[in-house]
Amino acid sequence: MLVLSAKTGHAHEQGAFAHLYFVVQGEQATDKYVQKMSEQFGINLAAIMETQNFTGKNGDLLLLPVTKDGSVRLLIFAGIGKKDSSLRSFELYRRALASAIKKAQAARATTISVQLPDHNHFGVNVDHLAYNSAIIAKMSAYCFDEFIAQETRDECVDLVEIMFCALTDDAVVGDAVARGAIVAQSVNKARHWIDLPPSKLTPPHLADYAQEIVNEHDNLSMTMFGEDEVIKMGMGGLAGVSKGSDVDCRLVLIEYNCGNPQAETLAFVGKGITFDSGGLSLKPPRFMETMKEDMSGAAAVLATMQAVAQLKPNVNIIGVTPLSENLPSGKATKPGDIITFYNGKTAEVKNTDAEGRLVLADALSYVVQHHKPAMIIDLATLTGACAYALGPFYTGLFSLHDELADKIKASGDRSGDYVWRLPMTDDYKKAIKSPVADICNIGNSKIQAGATTAAHFLQNFVGDTPWVHLDIAGTAFDVPDISYYRTGATGVGVRLLVDLAMNWKK
């Protein structure tokens, strides 16, 4: 298991195989670490950088094997551009760090020492820099290869330790690295669940993983309802989606209690369709290939509960995950069926592939009625429309509550799980009208805007509770060109939810 640690001093003093330094654009000739490494290893690094056209701009990366006293080491220099306090600049730092760690892994490094750059370069404090560095380092090292034969595993070398080095003995850095390691472990746990083959991660499997998390932490408790109970409670959405599968659905609730009787309760709700075939509205084969990732919202919520149990924010949190498979069979819900939800509302099902909103409707209704949270945020791989609108780099945010939306956007900006708000006005509400039920589970094609009309569907189940819906359809899986991800799951949402919990009262 990869260990993250904080050290006092220079990276090259730590005994690691690879030493990573960051260089400001245009300052490589005067950079103190470039000069120090030149002296240490008897080379002219500035000249080497010039011949390699390494200027320190964002994306520049230089790997240089060196020897000293008969020992081989790997020096890595990563460009971080010119001084810039924008969000984009810090995000590019995350990616530079991740690229360097992946290069070190490819070079068979098992230990890496990282010289933290000057936090003032990005306009952030040292706590923020160290915390995010730890998260990104561990995320970058993640690799899903357990189903690849040992002798053919060549993408990822198992890292043993990444050391973050600062020149002052600052307890803040050590604490930030420790907290970042906790968050990264949870992100990677969510990614692992999502990456598992769908027959290895069914609703009962994921419910069992949730129970394991609760068993490990005294400040967590869990309630779980099986399919018979779901049916008896009148959860027609969750039960209706599950009808086509031979595997029973689950409704899982994990509660974190901070111990403060005056603390508010936040509700995190995650869609948990462990495989989505589309049901009788069957998807084309190529759109079904990655549908094991349709439980990414649930994975994010459950993994977040693991993190908050250790970080102990001063707010109560309930994580809710409706878990089901959406499969076709002779028992499956049919287009044209009408279902009744936990709060008594009815919906005409015109398309069984619009199933995520059906399971979320019951989960939202339940948490509103029984837990009366101060706010609700739901995460769901809900609509292809959102992925087409925003692509893979921003999660769609929908809300009628401006203050809460702003708070969640701030968490996204700080954490790197970026969100973009899309419209949710009454003009779109008529798209989900049905002549035979209260609402319809797909929007009128004349209005289009499938992501917004889906959000309006969900709004029927939250009452007056402040609520934000995050559509992670584009950001949950196979995100390209971001170096701290690999092919497969991203764990999107965990970093944001943890940040929101930790900063709720600040």
C-alpha positions as CSV (number, residue, x, y, z in Angstrom):
1,M,0.0,0.0,0.0
2,L,1.3,3.4,-1.0
3,V,2.5,5.6,1.9
4,L,2.4,9.4,1.7
5,S,4.7,11.2,4.1
6,A,6.0,14.7,4.9
7,K,9.7,15.4,5.3
8,T,11.8,18.4,6.3
9,G,14.6,19.4,3.9
10,H,15.5,18.8,0.3
11,A,14.0,16.1,-1.9
12,H,17.5,14.7,-2.9
13,E,18.3,14.2,0.8
14,Q,15.5,11.7,1.4
15,G,17.0,8.5,-0.1
16,A,14.3,8.0,-2.7
17,F,15.0,6.7,-6.2
18,A,13.3,9.6,-8.0
19,H,13.5,13.3,-7.0
20,L,10.9,15.7,-8.3
21,Y,11.3,19.5,-8.6
22,F,9.1,22.1,-10.1
23,V,10.5,25.0,-12.2
24,V,8.9,28.4,-13.0
25,Q,8.8,29.3,-16.6
26,G,11.9,31.2,-17.8
27,E,13.7,30.8,-14.5
28,Q,15.5,27.4,-15.0
29,A,18.9,29.0,-15.3
30,T,18.5,30.7,-11.9
31,D,16.4,28.1,-10.1
32,K,18.0,27.2,-6.8
33,Y,17.2,23.5,-7.1
34,V,18.6,23.4,-10.7
35,Q,21.8,24.9,-9.3
36,K,21.9,22.6,-6.3
37,M,21.4,19.5,-8.4
38,S,24.1,20.6,-10.8
39,E,26.5,20.8,-7.8
40,Q,25.4,17.6,-6.3
41,F,25.7,15.5,-9.4
42,G,28.5,17.4,-11.2
43,I,26.4,18.3,-14.3
44,N,25.3,21.5,-15.9
45,L,21.5,21.2,-15.6
46,A,20.7,24.6,-17.1
47,A,22.6,23.7,-20.2
48,I,20.9,20.3,-20.5
49,M,17.5,22.0,-20.1
50,E,18.4,24.4,-22.8
51,T,19.3,21.7,-25.2
52,Q,16.1,19.8,-24.4
53,N,14.1,23.0,-24.9
54,F,12.9,22.7,-21.2
55,T,11.7,26.3,-20.3
56,G,9.5,25.5,-17.4
57,K,6.2,26.2,-19.2
58,N,3.2,24.2,-18.2
59,G,3.5,20.7,-19.6
60,D,7.4,20.7,-19.7
61,L,8.8,17.5,-18.2
62,L,12.5,16.5,-18.1
63,L,13.7,13.1,-16.7
64,L,17.4,12.7,-16.2
65,P,19.1,9.5,-14.8
66,V,22.2,10.5,-12.7
67,T,24.8,8.6,-10.6
68,K,26.5,9.6,-7.4
69,D,28.8,7.4,-5.4
70,G,27.9,4.5,-7.6
71,S,24.1,4.9,-7.0
72,V,21.6,5.6,-9.8
73,R,18.9,8.3,-9.2
74,L,16.3,9.8,-11.3
75,L,15.9,13.6,-11.4
76,I,12.5,14.9,-12.6
77,F,11.8,18.5,-13.4
78,A,8.3,19.7,-14.2
79,G,7.3,23.1,-15.5
80,I,4.6,25.1,-13.7
81,G,4.5,28.1,-15.9
82,K,4.6,31.8,-14.9
83,K,3.3,33.0,-11.6
84,D,-0.5,32.9,-11.7
85,S,-3.1,32.8,-8.9
86,S,-5.9,31.6,-11.2
87,L,-7.8,28.3,-10.6
88,R,-6.5,27.2,-14.0
89,S,-2.9,27.6,-12.9
90,F,-3.3,25.4,-9.8
91,E,-5.2,22.8,-11.9
92,L,-2.2,22.7,-14.3
93,Y,0.0,22.1,-11.2
94,R,-2.1,19.1,-10.3
95,R,-1.6,17.7,-13.8
96,A,2.1,18.5,-13.8
97,L,2.5,16.6,-10.5
98,A,0.5,13.6,-11.9
99,S,2.4,13.5,-15.1
100,A,5.7,13.4,-13.3
101,I,4.6,10.6,-11.0
102,K,3.4,8.5,-13.9
103,K,6.7,9.0,-15.6
104,A,8.5,7.9,-12.5
105,Q,6.4,4.8,-12.3
106,A,7.2,4.1,-15.9
107,A,10.9,4.4,-15.1
108,R,10.3,1.7,-12.4
109,A,10.6,4.0,-9.4
110,T,9.2,2.7,-6.2
111,T,10.0,5.7,-4.0
112,I,9.6,9.4,-5.0
113,S,10.6,12.5,-3.1
114,V,8.7,15.7,-4.1
115,Q,10.0,19.1,-3.4
116,L,6.8,21.2,-2.9
117,P,6.9,24.4,-4.9
118,D,6.3,27.8,-3.4
119,H,2.6,28.0,-2.6
120,N,2.6,31.8,-3.3
121,H,3.2,31.0,-7.0
122,F,-0.4,29.8,-7.2
123,G,-1.9,32.3,-4.7
124,V,-2.9,29.5,-2.2
125,N,-1.7,28.7,1.3
126,V,0.7,25.9,2.1
127,D,-2.0,23.8,3.6
128,H,-4.0,23.8,0.4
129,L,-0.9,23.1,-1.7
130,A,0.2,20.1,0.4
131,Y,-3.3,18.7,0.8
132,N,-4.0,18.7,-2.9
133,S,-0.5,17.5,-3.7
134,A,-1.1,14.4,-1.6
135,I,-4.5,13.7,-3.1
136,I,-3.2,14.0,-6.7
137,A,-0.1,11.9,-6.0
138,K,-2.2,9.0,-4.7
139,M,-4.8,9.3,-7.4
140,S,-2.1,9.3,-10.1
141,A,-0.6,6.1,-8.7
142,Y,-4.0,4.2,-9.0
143,C,-4.2,1.5,-11.5
144,F,-6.9,-1.1,-12.0
145,D,-5.0,-4.2,-13.1
146,E,-6.1,-7.0,-10.8
147,F,-7.6,-9.0,-13.7
148,I,-4.3,-8.8,-15.7
149,A,-1.8,-11.7,-15.4
150,Q,1.1,-10.8,-13.2
151,E,3.7,-11.3,-15.9
152,T,2.0,-8.9,-18.3
153,R,1.5,-6.0,-15.8
154,D,3.7,-3.3,-17.1
155,E,1.6,-0.1,-16.9
156,C,2.0,0.5,-13.1
157,V,4.8,-0.2,-10.8
158,D,3.7,-0.5,-7.2
159,L,4.9,2.7,-5.5
160,V,6.0,2.2,-1.9
161,E,6.3,5.8,-0.7
162,I,5.9,9.4,-1.9
163,M,7.6,11.9,0.3
164,F,6.6,15.6,0.2
165,C,9.5,17.8,1.2
166,A,9.4,21.4,2.6
167,L,12.4,23.4,3.9
168,T,10.7,24.3,7.2
169,D,9.6,21.9,9.9
170,D,6.0,22.8,9.4
171,A,3.3,20.6,11.1
172,V,0.8,22.1,8.8
173,V,2.4,20.3,5.8
174,G,2.3,16.9,7.7
175,D,-1.3,17.3,8.7
176,A,-2.3,18.4,5.2
177,V,-0.6,15.4,3.6
178,A,-2.2,13.0,6.1
179,R,-5.7,14.5,5.3
180,G,-5.0,14.4,1.6
181,A,-4.0,10.7,1.8
182,I,-7.4,9.9,3.5
183,V,-9.3,11.7,0.7
184,A,-7.3,10.1,-2.0
185,Q,-7.8,6.6,-0.5
186,S,-11.5,7.2,-0.7
187,V,-11.4,8.5,-4.3
188,N,-9.5,5.4,-5.3
189,K,-11.8,3.1,-3.5
190,A,-14.7,4.6,-5.4
191,R,-12.7,4.2,-8.7
192,H,-12.0,0.5,-7.8
193,W,-15.7,-0.2,-7.2
194,I,-16.7,1.4,-10.5
195,D,-13.9,-0.3,-12.4
196,L,-15.0,-3.8,-11.2
197,P,-16.8,-5.9,-13.8
198,P,-20.6,-5.6,-13.3
199,S,-21.0,-9.2,-12.3
200,K,-18.5,-8.7,-9.5
201,L,-20.2,-5.5,-8.3
202,T,-24.0,-6.1,-8.0
203,P,-26.3,-4.3,-5.5
204,P,-25.6,-6.9,-2.7
205,H,-21.9,-6.6,-3.3
206,L,-21.9,-2.8,-3.0
207,A,-24.1,-3.0,0.1
208,D,-21.6,-5.4,1.6
209,Y,-18.8,-2.9,0.9
210,A,-20.8,-0.2,2.6
211,Q,-21.2,-2.4,5.6
212,E,-17.4,-3.0,5.7
213,I,-16.9,0.8,5.9
214,V,-19.3,1.2,8.7
215,N,-17.8,-1.7,10.6
216,E,-14.4,0.1,10.6
217,H,-15.7,3.4,12.1
218,D,-17.5,3.9,15.4
219,N,-19.0,7.2,14.2
220,L,-20.9,5.6,11.3
221,S,-24.1,3.6,11.4
222,M,-26.0,1.9,8.6
223,T,-29.6,1.1,7.7
224,M,-30.3,-1.2,4.8
225,F,-33.6,-2.1,3.1
226,G,-33.9,-5.2,0.9
227,E,-36.3,-5.5,-2.1
228,D,-39.2,-6.9,-0.1
229,E,-39.0,-3.9,2.3
230,V,-38.6,-1.5,-0.6
231,I,-41.8,-2.8,-2.2
232,K,-43.7,-2.7,1.1
233,M,-42.6,0.9,1.7
234,G,-44.1,1.9,-1.7
235,M,-40.9,2.7,-3.4
236,G,-42.2,2.1,-6.9
237,G,-39.2,3.7,-8.7
238,L,-36.5,1.6,-7.1
239,A,-38.6,-1.6,-7.1
240,G,-39.8,-0.9,-10.7
241,V,-36.2,-0.6,-12.1
242,S,-35.2,-3.7,-10.2
243,K,-38.0,-5.9,-11.6
244,G,-36.1,-7.1,-14.6
245,S,-33.1,-8.4,-12.7
246,D,-32.7,-11.6,-10.8
247,V,-30.6,-9.7,-8.2
248,D,-32.6,-7.8,-5.5
249,C,-32.2,-4.1,-5.1
250,R,-31.0,-2.4,-1.9
251,L,-31.5,1.0,-0.3
252,V,-28.5,1.8,1.8
253,L,-28.2,4.6,4.3
254,I,-25.0,5.4,6.2
255,E,-25.1,8.1,8.9
256,Y,-22.1,10.0,10.3
257,N,-22.7,11.6,13.7
258,C,-20.3,14.4,14.6
259,G,-21.4,14.4,18.3
260,N,-22.6,18.0,18.3
261,P,-26.3,18.1,19.1
262,Q,-26.6,21.5,17.4
263,A,-25.0,20.4,14.1
264,E,-27.0,20.4,10.9
265,T,-27.5,17.3,8.8
266,L,-26.4,17.2,5.2
267,A,-27.7,14.5,2.8
268,F,-25.6,13.1,0.0
269,V,-27.5,10.9,-2.4
270,G,-25.9,8.8,-5.1
271,K,-27.4,6.9,-8.0
272,G,-26.4,3.2,-7.8
273,I,-27.3,1.4,-11.0
274,T,-24.6,-1.3,-11.0
275,F,-25.3,-2.1,-14.6
276,D,-27.6,-0.3,-17.0
277,S,-28.7,-2.2,-20.1
278,G,-31.5,0.3,-20.7
279,G,-34.1,-2.3,-19.6
280,L,-36.7,-3.0,-22.3
281,S,-35.7,0.3,-23.9
282,L,-32.4,-1.6,-24.7
283,K,-29.3,0.4,-25.4
284,P,-27.3,-0.2,-28.5
285,P,-24.3,-2.5,-27.7
286,R,-21.6,0.2,-27.8
287,F,-23.5,2.4,-25.4
288,M,-23.8,-0.5,-23.0
289,E,-20.1,-1.4,-22.9
290,T,-19.2,1.0,-20.0
291,M,-22.5,0.9,-18.1
292,K,-20.9,-0.7,-15.1
293,E,-20.1,3.0,-14.3
294,D,-23.8,3.9,-13.8
295,M,-23.3,3.5,-10.0
296,S,-20.6,6.2,-9.9
297,G,-22.8,8.5,-7.8
298,A,-23.3,5.8,-5.2
299,A,-19.6,4.9,-5.2
300,A,-18.8,8.6,-4.6
301,V,-21.2,8.9,-1.7
302,L,-20.1,5.7,0.0
303,A,-16.4,6.5,-0.4
304,T,-17.1,10.0,1.0
305,M,-18.6,8.5,4.1
306,Q,-15.3,6.6,4.7
307,A,-13.4,9.8,4.4
308,V,-15.6,11.9,6.7
309,A,-15.5,9.2,9.4
310,Q,-11.8,9.8,9.6
311,L,-11.7,13.6,9.0
312,K,-14.6,14.3,11.5
313,P,-16.2,17.5,10.1
314,N,-18.5,19.3,12.5
315,V,-21.7,18.5,10.7
316,N,-23.9,15.4,10.6
317,I,-24.1,13.6,7.2
318,I,-26.3,10.9,5.8
319,G,-25.2,9.1,2.7
320,V,-28.1,7.5,0.7
321,T,-27.6,5.0,-2.2
322,P,-30.4,3.3,-4.0
323,L,-28.8,0.2,-5.6
324,S,-30.3,-1.7,-8.5
325,E,-29.6,-3.4,-11.9
326,N,-31.6,-2.3,-14.9
327,L,-32.0,-5.4,-17.1
328,P,-34.7,-6.7,-19.5
329,S,-36.8,-9.7,-18.8
330,G,-40.3,-10.9,-18.8
331,K,-40.8,-9.2,-15.4
332,A,-39.2,-5.9,-16.3
333,T,-41.1,-2.6,-16.2
334,K,-42.6,-1.8,-19.6
335,P,-42.8,1.5,-21.5
336,G,-46.3,2.8,-20.7
337,D,-46.3,1.6,-17.1
338,I,-47.2,4.0,-14.3
339,I,-45.4,3.8,-11.0
340,T,-46.0,5.3,-7.6
341,F,-43.1,6.7,-5.6
342,Y,-42.5,6.9,-1.8
343,N,-43.9,10.4,-1.6
344,G,-47.1,9.4,-3.4
345,K,-46.4,11.0,-6.7
346,T,-46.9,9.0,-9.9
347,A,-44.9,8.9,-13.1
348,E,-45.5,7.5,-16.6
349,V,-42.6,5.5,-17.8
350,K,-42.1,6.1,-21.5
351,N,-38.5,5.0,-21.6
352,T,-37.0,2.4,-19.2
353,D,-33.5,3.7,-20.0
354,A,-34.4,6.9,-18.0
355,E,-34.2,4.8,-14.8
356,G,-31.8,6.8,-12.7
357,R,-34.3,9.4,-11.9
358,L,-36.8,6.7,-10.8
359,V,-34.5,5.2,-8.1
360,L,-33.3,8.7,-7.0
361,A,-36.9,9.8,-6.6
362,D,-37.6,7.3,-3.9
363,A,-34.2,7.9,-2.1
364,L,-34.8,11.7,-2.1
365,S,-38.4,11.3,-0.8
366,Y,-37.2,9.0,2.0
367,V,-34.4,11.2,3.2
368,V,-36.6,14.3,3.1
369,Q,-39.4,12.7,5.1
370,H,-37.3,10.8,7.7
371,H,-34.1,12.9,8.2
372,K,-35.2,16.5,7.3
373,P,-31.7,17.6,6.2
374,A,-30.5,21.2,6.0
375,M,-29.6,20.4,2.3
376,I,-29.5,17.6,-0.2
377,I,-26.9,17.1,-3.0
378,D,-27.4,14.2,-5.3
379,L,-24.9,12.8,-7.8
380,A,-25.9,10.8,-10.8
381,T,-24.6,9.6,-14.2
382,L,-28.0,10.7,-15.3
383,T,-28.1,12.0,-18.9
384,G,-26.1,11.8,-22.0
385,A,-27.4,15.3,-22.7
386,C,-25.3,16.7,-19.9
387,A,-22.2,15.0,-21.3
388,Y,-22.9,16.4,-24.7
389,A,-23.4,19.9,-23.3
390,L,-20.3,20.1,-21.1
391,G,-18.0,17.3,-22.3
392,P,-15.8,15.4,-19.8
393,F,-14.3,18.3,-17.8
394,Y,-17.2,19.9,-15.9
395,T,-20.1,18.3,-14.0
396,G,-23.5,19.8,-14.6
397,L,-25.0,21.6,-11.6
398,F,-28.7,22.2,-11.4
399,S,-30.5,24.0,-8.5
400,L,-33.2,26.5,-7.6
401,H,-31.2,27.5,-4.5
402,D,-28.5,30.1,-5.4
403,E,-26.7,30.2,-2.1
404,L,-26.3,26.4,-2.0
405,A,-25.3,26.3,-5.6
406,D,-22.6,28.9,-5.0
407,K,-21.3,27.0,-2.0
408,I,-21.0,23.8,-4.0
409,K,-19.3,25.6,-6.9
410,A,-16.8,26.9,-4.4
411,S,-16.1,23.4,-3.2
412,G,-15.7,22.2,-6.8
413,D,-13.2,25.0,-7.4
414,R,-11.1,24.2,-4.3
415,S,-11.2,20.5,-4.8
416,G,-10.7,20.2,-8.5
417,D,-14.1,18.5,-9.1
418,Y,-15.3,21.4,-11.2
419,V,-19.0,22.1,-11.8
420,W,-20.8,24.3,-14.3
421,R,-24.3,25.6,-13.6
422,L,-27.0,25.0,-16.2
423,P,-30.4,26.6,-16.4
424,M,-33.4,25.3,-14.4
425,T,-36.3,27.7,-15.0
426,D,-40.0,27.0,-15.1
427,D,-39.9,27.1,-18.9
428,Y,-38.5,23.6,-18.9
429,K,-40.9,22.2,-16.3
430,K,-43.8,21.6,-18.7
431,A,-41.5,19.1,-20.6
432,I,-42.2,16.4,-18.1
433,K,-46.0,16.7,-18.0
434,S,-48.0,13.5,-18.6
435,P,-51.7,13.1,-19.5
436,V,-52.0,10.0,-17.5
437,A,-49.8,10.6,-14.4
438,D,-48.3,13.4,-12.3
439,I,-45.1,13.5,-14.4
440,C,-43.4,11.6,-17.2
441,N,-39.9,10.1,-16.9
442,I,-38.6,11.6,-20.2
443,G,-39.0,15.2,-21.4
444,N,-40.9,16.4,-24.4
445,S,-38.6,16.3,-27.5
446,K,-39.8,19.8,-28.5
447,I,-38.1,21.3,-25.5
448,Q,-35.0,19.0,-25.6
449,A,-32.6,20.0,-22.8
450,G,-32.6,16.5,-21.4
451,A,-30.3,17.2,-18.5
452,T,-32.5,20.1,-17.3
453,T,-35.7,18.2,-17.7
454,A,-34.3,15.3,-15.7
455,A,-33.4,17.8,-13.0
456,H,-37.0,19.1,-13.0
457,F,-38.2,15.5,-12.6
458,L,-36.0,15.1,-9.4
459,Q,-37.2,18.4,-8.0
460,N,-40.6,16.9,-7.5
461,F,-39.1,14.8,-4.7
462,V,-37.2,17.2,-2.5
463,G,-40.0,19.5,-1.3
464,D,-38.7,22.8,0.1
465,T,-35.3,21.4,1.1
466,P,-32.4,23.3,-0.4
467,W,-31.1,20.9,-3.1
468,V,-28.5,20.6,-5.8
469,H,-28.4,18.0,-8.5
470,L,-25.0,17.1,-10.0
471,D,-25.1,15.3,-13.4
472,I,-21.7,13.4,-13.6
473,A,-22.5,11.5,-16.8
474,G,-19.6,13.2,-18.6
475,T,-17.1,13.3,-15.7
476,A,-17.3,9.9,-14.1
477,F,-15.6,7.6,-16.6
478,D,-12.9,7.6,-19.3
479,V,-12.0,11.3,-19.0
480,P,-9.2,12.1,-21.4
481,D,-6.2,14.5,-21.1
482,I,-6.2,14.8,-17.4
483,S,-3.0,13.1,-16.1
484,Y,-4.2,12.1,-12.7
485,Y,-6.8,9.9,-14.3
486,R,-6.3,6.7,-16.3
487,T,-8.7,4.9,-18.5
488,G,-11.8,4.0,-16.4
489,A,-13.3,5.5,-13.3
490,T,-12.4,9.0,-12.0
491,G,-14.0,8.9,-8.6
492,V,-15.6,12.3,-9.4
493,G,-17.5,13.9,-6.5
494,V,-15.6,12.5,-3.6
495,R,-13.2,15.5,-3.4
496,L,-16.1,17.9,-3.7
497,L,-18.3,16.3,-1.1
498,V,-15.4,16.1,1.4
499,D,-14.6,19.7,0.8
500,L,-18.2,20.7,1.3
501,A,-18.5,18.8,4.6
502,M,-15.2,20.2,5.9
503,N,-16.1,23.8,5.0
504,W,-19.8,23.8,5.7
505,K,-19.7,26.2,8.6
506,K,-16.7,28.2,7.5
